[in-house]
Amino acid sequence: MLTDYYLFEVPIYSCTINEHKEKMKMLKKQFLKCLEGNTESYEKFSNYFDRERWFPWQYNETIGWIEIFICGSQVRGEYWFVKERISKKLKKKHFQNKGKLFEYSPSDDSASSGKIFQELLDTIKSVIKESHVKKYYVDFSKFENTGKLLNWSMLLNS
């Protein structure tokens, strides 16, 4: 019996971090509009907005995850996505497994770890371009930063 080894969770966001910052700046501007000219109140409510109303992008804009794991000699990915309709007012999120997103097997058994990782990354990005996930922002930064350090040859041949 094969054991799956879960390696990474890659987040899927409703927007990029820059889009989120712009949205929050706009909300703050609307929030403070009626206080223009009242310096003391403006400063007080500006600080309040920053502490209490500004929400972090990396946790609040998440709408899905790609689980990357080893199964035998393959790297596989399943994805989880919010069950609810994605909207500006999405507050309570319930994630459900949407099943297989990709399967990857090295094209060459003697390929270097670097080549395997690059092929894997290309495969994932190609599959995403063909799925409904393409309209959202998939943050590969942590996967790319650590994935290139792994010995993929050893992981897939163990």
ROSE-4610 file (N, C-alpha, C; in Angstrom, 1 decimal, always signed):
// ROSE-4610
residu = [M/M/M/L/L/L/T/T/T/D/D/D/Y/Y/Y/Y/Y/Y/L/L/L/F/F/F/E/E/E/V/V/V/P/P/P/I/I/I/Y/Y/Y/S/S/S/C/C/C/T/T/T/I/I/I/N/N/N/E/E/E/H/H/H/K/K/K/E/E/E/K/K/K/M/M/M/K/K/K/M/M/M/L/L/L/K/K/K/K/K/K/Q/Q/Q/F/F/F/L/L/L/K/K/K/C/C/C/L/L/L/E/E/E/G/G/G/N/N/N/T/T/T/E/E/E/S/S/S/Y/Y/Y/E/E/E/K/K/K/F/F/F/S/S/S/N/N/N/Y/Y/Y/F/F/F/D/D/D/R/R/R/E/E/E/R/R/R/W/W/W/F/F/F/P/P/P/W/W/W/Q/Q/Q/Y/Y/Y/N/N/N/E/E/E/T/T/T/I/I/I/G/G/G/W/W/W/I/I/I/E/E/E/I/I/I/F/F/F/I/I/I/C/C/C/G/G/G/S/S/S/Q/Q/Q/V/V/V/R/R/R/G/G/G/E/E/E/Y/Y/Y/W/W/W/F/F/F/V/V/V/K/K/K/E/E/E/R/R/R/I/I/I/S/S/S/K/K/K/K/K/K/L/L/L/K/K/K/K/K/K/K/K/K/H/H/H/F/F/F/Q/Q/Q/N/N/N/K/K/K/G/G/G/K/K/K/L/L/L/F/F/F/E/E/E/Y/Y/Y/S/S/S/P/P/P/S/S/S/D/D/D/D/D/D/S/S/S/A/A/A/S/S/S/S/S/S/G/G/G/K/K/K/I/I/I/F/F/F/Q/Q/Q/E/E/E/L/L/L/L/L/L/D/D/D/T/T/T/I/I/I/K/K/K/S/S/S/V/V/V/I/I/I/K/K/K/E/E/E/S/S/S/H/H/H/V/V/V/K/K/K/K/K/K/Y/Y/Y/Y/Y/Y/V/V/V/D/D/D/F/F/F/S/S/S/K/K/K/F/F/F/E/E/E/N/N/N/T/T/T/G/G/G/K/K/K/L/L/L/L/L/L/N/N/N/W/W/W/S/S/S/M/M/M/L/L/L/L/L/L/N/N/N/S/S/S]
num = [1/1/1/2/2/2/3/3/3/4/4/4/5/5/5/6/6/6/7/7/7/8/8/8/9/9/9/10/10/10/11/11/11/12/12/12/13/13/13/14/14/14/15/15/15/16/16/16/17/17/17/18/18/18/19/19/19/20/20/20/21/21/21/22/22/22/23/23/23/24/24/24/25/25/25/26/26/26/27/27/27/28/28/28/29/29/29/30/30/30/31/31/31/32/32/32/33/33/33/34/34/34/35/35/35/36/36/36/37/37/37/38/38/38/39/39/39/40/40/40/41/41/41/42/42/42/43/43/43/44/44/44/45/45/45/46/46/46/47/47/47/48/48/48/49/49/49/50/50/50/51/51/51/52/52/52/53/53/53/54/54/54/55/55/55/56/56/56/57/57/57/58/58/58/59/59/59/60/60/60/61/61/61/62/62/62/63/63/63/64/64/64/65/65/65/66/66/66/67/67/67/68/68/68/69/69/69/70/70/70/71/71/71/72/72/72/73/73/73/74/74/74/75/75/75/76/76/76/77/77/77/78/78/78/79/79/79/80/80/80/81/81/81/82/82/82/83/83/83/84/84/84/85/85/85/86/86/86/87/87/87/88/88/88/89/89/89/90/90/90/91/91/91/92/92/92/93/93/93/94/94/94/95/95/95/96/96/96/97/97/97/98/98/98/99/99/99/100/100/100/101/101/101/102/102/102/103/103/103/104/104/104/105/105/105/106/106/106/107/107/107/108/108/108/109/109/109/110/110/110/111/111/111/112/112/112/113/113/113/114/114/114/115/115/115/116/116/116/117/117/117/118/118/118/119/119/119/120/120/120/121/121/121/122/122/122/123/123/123/124/124/124/125/125/125/126/126/126/127/127/127/128/128/128/129/129/129/130/130/130/131/131/131/132/132/132/133/133/133/134/134/134/135/135/135/136/136/136/137/137/137/138/138/138/139/139/139/140/140/140/141/141/141/142/142/142/143/143/143/144/144/144/145/145/145/146/146/146/147/147/147/148/148/148/149/149/149/150/150/150/151/151/151/152/152/152/153/153/153/154/154/154/155/155/155/156/156/156/157/157/157/158/158/158]
x = [+0.8/+0.0/+0.9/+0.6/+1.4/+0.9/+1.9/+1.6/+1.8/+0.9/+1.0/+1.8/+2.7/+3.5/+3.2/+2.5/+2.0/+3.2/+3.5/+4.6/+4.3/+3.3/+3.0/+1.5/+1.1/-0.2/+0.1/-0.4/-0.2/-1.5/-1.5/-2.8/-3.3/-4.6/-5.2/-6.0/-5.8/-6.4/-7.4/-8.3/-9.3/-8.7/-7.5/-6.9/-5.4/-4.6/-3.2/-3.1/-1.9/-1.7/-1.9/-1.4/-1.5/-3.0/-3.8/-5.2/-5.9/-5.5/-6.0/-5.7/-4.4/-4.0/-4.8/-5.0/-5.8/-7.2/-7.8/-9.2/-9.3/-8.3/-8.3/-8.1/-7.3/-7.1/-8.4/-9.1/-10.4/-11.4/-11.5/-12.4/-12.1/-10.8/-10.3/-10.7/-10.5/-10.8/-12.3/-13.2/-14.6/-15.0/-14.3/-14.6/-14.3/-13.2/-12.8/-13.3/-14.1/-14.5/-15.2/-16.1/-16.9/-16.1/-14.9/-14.1/-13.0/-13.0/-12.0/-12.2/-11.1/-11.1/-11.1/-11.4/-11.4/-10.1/-9.0/-7.7/-7.6/-8.1/-8.0/-8.9/-10.1/-11.0/-10.5/-10.0/-9.5/-8.3/-7.4/-6.2/-6.7/-7.6/-8.1/-8.8/-9.7/-10.4/-9.5/-8.5/-7.6/-6.8/-6.4/-5.7/-6.6/-7.9/-8.9/-9.0/-9.2/-9.3/-8.1/-6.9/-5.7/-5.7/-6.1/-6.1/-7.2/-8.4/-9.6/-10.3/-10.1/-10.9/-10.0/-8.8/-7.8/-7.6/-7.9/-7.6/-6.5/-5.7/-4.6/-5.0/-4.2/-4.5/-4.3/-3.2/-2.8/-3.8/-4.6/-5.6/-7.0/-7.3/-8.7/-9.1/-8.2/-8.5/-8.3/-8.0/-7.8/-9.1/-9.1/-10.4/-10.1/-8.9/-8.6/-7.2/-6.9/-5.6/-5.3/-4.0/-3.6/-2.7/-3.1/-2.2/-1.3/+0.0/+1.0/+1.5/+1.5/+2.0/+2.6/+3.4/+4.0/+3.2/+2.9/+2.2/+3.0/+3.7/+4.6/+5.7/+5.7/+6.7/+6.1/+5.0/+4.3/+4.2/+4.2/+3.8/+2.3/+1.5/+0.1/-0.4/-1.5/-2.0/-3.6/-4.1/-5.6/-5.9/-7.1/-7.4/-8.6/-8.6/-9.7/-10.2/-11.5/-12.0/-13.2/-13.4/-14.6/-15.9/-16.8/-18.0/-19.0/-18.9/-19.7/-19.3/-20.3/-20.0/-19.0/-18.0/-16.9/-17.5/-17.5/-17.9/-17.2/-17.4/-16.8/-17.2/-18.3/-18.9/-18.6/-17.8/-17.5/-16.8/-17.5/-17.0/-16.8/-17.8/-17.7/-17.4/-16.2/-15.7/-15.8/-16.3/-16.3/-15.6/-14.5/-13.7/-14.1/-14.2/-14.5/-13.4/-13.2/-12.2/-12.8/-12.1/-12.6/-11.9/-11.0/-10.4/-9.0/-8.6/-7.3/-7.2/-6.1/-5.8/-4.7/-3.7/-2.6/-2.0/-1.3/-0.4/+0.9/+2.0/+3.3/+4.2/+4.8/+5.9/+7.0/+8.3/+9.4/+9.5/+9.9/+10.0/+11.2/+12.2/+13.4/+13.8/+14.0/+14.2/+15.6/+16.5/+17.8/+17.9/+16.7/+16.7/+17.2/+17.8/+18.3/+17.1/+17.3/+16.2/+15.8/+16.7/+16.4/+15.5/+15.8/+15.0/+13.6/+13.5/+12.2/+11.4/+12.0/+11.2/+10.7/+11.5/+11.1/+10.0/+10.1/+9.0/+7.7/+7.8/+6.7/+6.0/+6.8/+6.2/+5.6/+6.2/+5.6/+4.3/+4.3/+3.1/+1.9/+2.2/+1.2/+0.6/+1.5/+1.1/+0.3/+0.7/+0.0/-1.4/-1.5/-2.9/-3.8/-3.2/-4.0/-4.5/-3.7/-4.1/-5.4/-5.5/-6.7/-7.8/-7.7/-8.8/-9.5/-10.6/-11.3/-10.4/-9.4/-8.5/-7.7/-7.6/-6.8/-7.2/-8.5/-8.9/-8.6/-7.9/-7.5/-6.0/-5.5/-4.1/-3.6/-2.7/-2.1/-0.7/-0.4/+0.9/+1.9/+2.7/+3.8/+5.0/+5.1/+6.3/+7.0/+6.2/+6.8/+7.2/+6.3/+6.6/+7.9/+8.0/+9.2/+10.5/+10.4/+11.5/+12.0/+11.1/+11.6/+11.6/+10.8/+10.8/+12.1/+12.8/+14.0/+15.1/+14.9/+15.9/+15.8/+14.6/+14.4/+15.1/+15.4/+15.9/+14.8/+14.2/+13.0/+13.3/+14.5/+14.9/+14.8/+15.3/+15.2/+13.7/+13.0/+11.6/+10.8/+11.0/+10.2/+10.7/+11.9/+12.4/+12.5/+11.9/+12.0/+10.8]
y = [-1.2/+0.0/+1.3/+2.2/+3.4/+4.4/+5.1/+6.2/+7.5/+8.4/+9.7/+10.6/+11.4/+12.3/+13.7/+14.4/+15.8/+16.7/+17.5/+18.4/+19.9/+20.4/+21.8/+22.0/+23.2/+23.8/+25.1/+25.3/+26.5/+27.3/+28.5/+29.2/+29.8/+29.9/+30.5/+31.7/+32.9/+34.1/+34.7/+35.5/+36.1/+37.3/+37.8/+39.0/+39.0/+39.8/+39.9/+40.8/+40.8/+41.7/+43.2/+43.6/+45.0/+45.4/+44.5/+44.7/+44.9/+44.0/+44.1/+45.4/+45.8/+47.1/+48.3/+48.3/+49.3/+49.3/+48.1/+48.0/+48.5/+48.2/+48.6/+50.1/+50.7/+52.2/+52.9/+52.3/+52.9/+52.8/+51.7/+51.5/+52.5/+52.7/+53.6/+55.0/+55.4/+56.7/+57.0/+56.0/+56.1/+56.3/+55.5/+55.5/+56.8/+57.5/+58.7/+60.0/+59.8/+60.9/+62.0/+61.6/+62.6/+63.3/+62.9/+63.5/+64.5/+64.7/+65.6/+67.0/+67.6/+68.9/+68.9/+67.7/+67.6/+66.7/+67.4/+66.7/+65.7/+66.1/+65.2/+63.9/+64.1/+62.9/+62.1/+62.8/+62.1/+61.1/+61.7/+60.9/+59.7/+59.9/+58.9/+57.8/+58.1/+57.1/+56.5/+57.2/+56.6/+55.4/+55.7/+54.7/+53.5/+53.9/+52.8/+51.9/+52.5/+51.7/+50.8/+51.3/+50.5/+49.3/+49.5/+48.5/+47.5/+48.0/+47.1/+46.7/+47.5/+47.2/+46.8/+47.1/+46.6/+45.2/+44.3/+42.9/+42.4/+41.4/+40.9/+40.1/+40.4/+39.7/+38.2/+37.8/+36.4/+35.4/+35.9/+35.0/+35.3/+36.5/+36.9/+36.8/+36.8/+36.7/+35.3/+34.4/+33.0/+32.4/+31.8/+31.1/+29.7/+29.2/+27.8/+27.5/+26.2/+25.6/+24.5/+24.4/+23.3/+22.5/+21.2/+20.3/+19.5/+19.6/+18.9/+17.8/+16.6/+15.5/+14.4/+13.5/+12.4/+11.2/+10.5/+9.2/+8.3/+7.4/+6.5/+7.2/+7.1/+7.8/+9.1/+9.5/+10.7/+11.8/+13.0/+14.2/+14.5/+14.6/+14.9/+16.2/+16.7/+17.9/+17.8/+18.0/+18.1/+19.6/+20.0/+21.4/+21.5/+22.4/+22.7/+24.1/+24.3/+25.6/+26.0/+27.3/+27.7/+27.2/+26.8/+26.2/+27.4/+28.5/+29.6/+30.4/+31.2/+32.1/+33.1/+33.4/+34.3/+35.7/+36.5/+37.9/+38.8/+40.1/+41.0/+40.7/+40.2/+40.0/+38.5/+37.8/+36.4/+36.4/+36.0/+36.1/+34.7/+33.9/+32.5/+31.6/+31.0/+30.1/+28.7/+27.9/+26.4/+25.9/+25.2/+24.6/+23.2/+22.9/+21.5/+21.0/+19.7/+19.1/+19.0/+19.5/+19.5/+18.4/+17.7/+16.5/+16.8/+15.9/+16.0/+17.2/+17.9/+19.0/+18.6/+17.8/+17.4/+16.1/+15.4/+14.3/+14.6/+14.4/+14.6/+13.4/+12.9/+11.9/+12.4/+12.3/+12.8/+12.1/+12.9/+12.4/+11.6/+11.7/+11.0/+10.5/+9.2/+8.7/+9.2/+9.6/+10.1/+11.6/+12.3/+13.8/+14.3/+15.5/+16.1/+16.7/+16.9/+17.5/+18.8/+19.6/+20.9/+20.8/+19.8/+19.6/+19.1/+18.2/+17.6/+18.8/+19.6/+20.7/+21.7/+22.0/+22.9/+22.3/+21.0/+20.4/+20.3/+20.0/+20.0/+21.4/+22.4/+23.8/+24.2/+23.8/+24.1/+23.3/+22.1/+21.3/+21.9/+22.3/+22.9/+24.2/+25.0/+26.3/+26.1/+25.1/+24.8/+24.3/+23.4/+22.9/+24.0/+24.9/+26.0/+26.9/+27.2/+28.0/+27.4/+26.1/+25.4/+25.2/+25.6/+25.3/+26.6/+26.5/+27.7/+28.5/+27.9/+28.6/+29.8/+29.7/+30.7/+32.2/+32.4/+33.8/+34.3/+33.5/+33.9/+33.9/+34.4/+34.6/+33.4/+32.6/+31.4/+31.9/+31.8/+32.3/+31.1/+31.1/+30.0/+30.4/+31.5/+32.0/+31.1/+30.6/+29.7/+28.3/+27.9/+26.6/+26.7/+27.8/+28.0/+28.2/+28.9/+29.1/+27.9/+27.0/+25.8/+24.6/+24.5/+23.4/+23.2/+24.3/+24.2/+23.6/+23.6/+23.1/+21.6/+21.0/+19.6/+18.7/+17.5/+16.5/+15.7/+16.1/+15.5/+14.1/+13.9/+12.5/+11.5/+11.9/+11.0/+10.8/+11.9/+11.8/+10.9/+10.9/+10.2/+8.7/+8.4/+7.1/+6.4/+6.9/+6.2/+5.3]
z = [+0.0/+0.0/+0.0/-0.9/-1.0/+0.1/+0.6/+1.5/+0.8/+1.0/+0.4/+1.4/+0.8/+1.6/+1.2/+2.1/+1.8/+2.0/+1.0/+1.0/+1.1/+0.3/+0.3/+0.1/+0.6/+0.3/-0.4/-1.6/-2.3/-2.3/-1.8/-1.6/-3.0/-3.1/-4.2/-3.6/-4.2/-3.7/-4.7/-4.1/-5.0/-5.7/-5.2/-5.9/-5.5/-6.1/-5.7/-4.5/-3.9/-2.7/-3.1/-4.2/-4.6/-4.9/-5.5/-5.6/-4.3/-3.3/-2.0/-1.3/-1.4/-0.8/-1.4/-2.7/-3.3/-2.8/-2.7/-2.2/-0.8/+0.1/+1.5/+1.6/+0.7/+0.7/+0.3/-0.6/-1.1/+0.1/+0.7/+1.9/+3.0/+3.3/+4.3/+3.9/+2.7/+2.2/+2.4/+2.0/+2.2/+3.6/+4.5/+5.9/+6.5/+6.1/+6.7/+6.0/+4.9/+4.1/+4.9/+5.7/+6.5/+7.6/+7.8/+8.9/+8.3/+7.0/+6.4/+7.0/+7.4/+8.0/+9.5/+10.1/+11.6/+11.9/+12.0/+12.1/+13.3/+14.5/+15.6/+15.4/+15.0/+14.7/+13.6/+12.5/+11.4/+11.7/+12.5/+13.0/+13.8/+14.7/+15.6/+14.9/+13.9/+13.2/+12.1/+11.6/+10.7/+11.4/+12.6/+13.4/+13.8/+14.1/+14.3/+13.1/+11.9/+10.7/+10.5/+10.7/+10.5/+11.5/+12.7/+13.8/+13.6/+13.4/+13.5/+12.2/+11.1/+9.9/+8.7/+8.8/+7.7/+8.0/+7.0/+7.2/+6.3/+6.9/+6.1/+4.9/+3.8/+2.6/+2.6/+3.2/+3.1/+3.7/+4.6/+5.2/+4.8/+4.6/+4.3/+2.8/+1.9/+0.5/+0.0/+0.8/+0.4/+0.0/-1.2/-1.6/-2.0/-1.9/-2.2/-1.9/-2.0/-1.8/-2.7/-3.1/-3.9/-3.0/-2.7/-1.9/-2.8/-2.6/-3.4/-2.6/-3.1/-2.4/-3.3/-2.7/-3.4/-3.2/-4.3/-4.3/-5.2/-4.5/-5.3/-6.0/-7.3/-8.1/-8.8/-8.3/-8.9/-7.9/-8.4/-7.6/-8.1/-7.1/-7.4/-6.7/-7.3/-6.7/-6.7/-5.5/-5.4/-5.0/-5.3/-4.9/-4.1/-3.2/-2.3/-2.7/-2.7/-3.1/-2.3/-2.1/-1.3/-1.9/-1.1/-1.5/-1.9/-1.2/-1.5/-2.7/-3.2/-4.3/-3.9/-4.7/-4.4/-4.7/-3.6/-3.7/-2.7/-2.8/-1.9/-0.4/-0.2/+1.1/+1.7/+1.0/+1.5/+2.8/+3.8/+5.2/+5.8/+5.7/+6.3/+5.1/+5.2/+4.1/+4.5/+3.6/+3.8/+2.6/+2.8/+1.7/+1.4/+0.2/-0.2/-1.2/-1.1/-2.0/-3.4/-4.4/-5.8/-6.6/-5.9/-6.6/-7.2/-8.1/-8.7/-9.6/-9.4/-10.3/-11.3/-10.9/-11.8/-11.2/-12.1/-11.8/-12.6/-12.0/-12.7/-12.4/-13.5/-13.4/-14.2/-13.7/-14.5/-15.8/-16.8/-18.2/-18.3/-17.4/-17.5/-16.1/-15.9/-14.6/-14.0/-14.9/-14.4/-14.3/-14.4/-14.4/-13.1/-13.1/-11.9/-11.1/-9.8/-9.0/-9.6/-10.0/-10.6/-11.8/-12.7/-13.9/-13.5/-12.6/-12.1/-11.5/-10.7/-10.1/-11.1/-12.1/-13.2/-14.0/-14.3/-15.1/-14.3/-13.0/-12.1/-12.0/-11.8/-11.8/-13.1/-14.2/-15.5/-15.7/-15.3/-15.4/-14.6/-13.3/-12.5/-13.1/-13.5/-14.1/-15.4/-16.2/-17.5/-17.2/-16.2/-15.8/-15.3/-14.5/-13.9/-15.1/-16.1/-17.2/-17.9/-17.8/-18.5/-17.6/-16.3/-15.3/-14.9/-14.1/-13.7/-12.7/-12.2/-11.2/-11.9/-13.2/-14.0/-13.7/-13.3/-13.1/-11.7/-10.9/-9.6/-9.5/-8.3/-8.1/-7.3/-7.9/-7.2/-6.8/-5.5/-4.9/-4.8/-5.8/-5.8/-5.1/-4.4/-3.9/-2.9/-1.9/-0.9/-1.5/-2.4/-3.1/-4.0/-4.7/-5.5/-4.6/-3.5/-2.6/-2.0/-1.6/-0.9/-1.9/-2.9/-3.8/-4.5/-4.8/-5.6/-4.7/-3.4/-2.4/-2.2/-2.5/-2.2/-3.2/-2.8/-3.6/-4.2/-5.3/-5.9/-6.4/-6.9/-7.4/-6.2/-5.1/-3.9/-3.5/-3.4/-3.0/-3.9/-5.2/-6.1/-6.3/-5.8/-6.0/-4.6/-3.6/-2.3/-2.0]
